[in-house]
């Protein structure tokens, strides 16, 4: 087994020295610093496929995506990018991309088919091999324990609506940290608990498909509790890598200066950002934001949830535009929208980061996801996704501005390494730097991948010149 330095941001690649980062302004290159970590991200359910192989149990996303009417074209994750079989070639591809870090998630039902009880050696071996291969190639492995694929066996016992699931999760976290922690560069408990709670349990757009706001609020508490219990279990057994959580966040803009729009923006920020940040960093739920539903909290829960973190992962795609008018005043979208219909608003990332830094005492931050869906097409063997290059460049400049304003951002993971299964949107939306032809599983670098490679490689060496 191989080990790497556990310190974040240590460049894993060495290349010929250059004086600046092409594609970024000189001030941004400087503000990001020489140790800034460049990465790309994926998640298990979105790329692995092999849903019924080597002892993997079903997850709630298998059940949900096989339920008619839940996903675009009825798409499911049975094959996805076939990464479970192509993982070695995919690691070579990450190496070719020139990045020093790769963020992936562990499929809980692949390593523990029911979410409780027996462990699956073949699943555990898969992640061992993946991590070792990344290290052999000089790429830092950053793992996430839960990127939405709850074992169906636990859903059958009440899923995240049941407090017991939080204890099962803590046990799973501890087993994985003992198994991989000596080689991981970081381990995050959850990815975007807001999505699990709200999209999965209040709106029903995501698995398990519940539409019950009271349940969703309790689920949000159990997710946070599971995070705290997992941290405490992993710390108790001497976890060897930095531990954190990944939250999806947005700046919030009132559509006008009216009291109604300002109050709405405040409530949106409270339910989207503060609902997760306050418990973790202040040990309480926001009481002052006009939110009506509160979960059942047991004595001691908030202490468990607010245990110190080694890092915070921030995922940012767009801002929240708050208009109380009927009908709502639309967002200006002066820089356009992505193929998801999400407004492109890079300055929101700067605003968000500067705001968080003022509101909380934070550990180092990693931008663990940022990226855009684009209607990419292969023409003459090439994919010209210039809008994606513009998107990434603008967000990197925004991060650099936040760094100059004193925010400690240590790295950036583009979402996603390659096109993949975009949840309820199926294979219809393409976020990758690398194009995937799902009929042949052929991977092709898009123009953005070549651009990102230049940025990542040059950044690693810019101060060596
Ligand atoms: C995030 C998810 C990720 C991907 C992107 C587009 O919310 O974490 O899996 O779907 O959105």
Boltz pocket constraint, residues with backbone or C-beta under 6 A from the ligand:
constraints:
  - pocket:
      binder: B
      contacts: [[A, 43], [A, 46], [A, 191], [A, 192], [A, 195], [A, 248], [A, 315], [A, 369], [A, 415], [A, 421], [A, 422], [A, 423], [A, 431]]
      max_distance: 6.0
